């Protein structure tokens, strides 16, 4: 498919939040998936602010990226934290040269197999609700065009989240995001449970859950609840 047509499709996909059964976790997973697809990144992760103003990991495209993002939150140091606190993009940071900038995070990132990192704010005007992290295995720089597209996708997703909240909820945004965080915890529990039961990797378990949710027109959180509750269907165990 022509690159411009694919890009247009993605922006429509990210703007489509005003639906009755909107699934925040699946929406954010789509955003990170599309970043890897379109921007030349090898992995992506996304953090959102909780009710207390801190960051919580919502999604990651690879397990090693997820583990690294969790570590970043534990040590309170790294590109997503810096991006969220300043509201400014952190771009083209080669990790072999970042020890002074992030002395605890950097060795862990290198050990995870990453060579460069970038973080883009999830923001609307002066409001920053999270940060999108991009990783490349090699210490390569993303072009200004790639970074511009990435920021545009993050902006569209942020606007979509805010519009969805205004259209379907009368609560404040932080309450909606808190609900999403609860869904994320449930999904993480289900990934581990399904991985153990089916004898597959955590990444494969998540892929099965997501495919099952889409093929049966279910919210990802509903499928996760069924897995945790032990009512998992045979196709999730054997597909």
ABEGO torsion letter per residue (X at the ends): XBAAAAAAAAAAAAABABBAABBAAAAAAAAAAAAAAAAGBABBBBBBBBAAGBBBBABBABAAAAAAAAAAAAAGBEAAAAAAAAGBBBBGBBAAAAAAABAAAAAAAAAAGBABBBBBBBBBEABBAEBBBBBBABBBBBBAAAAAAAAAAAAAAAAAAAAAAAAABABBAAAAAAAAAAAAAAAAAAAAAAAAAAGBBAAAAAAAAAAAAAAAGBBAAAAAAAAAAGABBAAAAAX
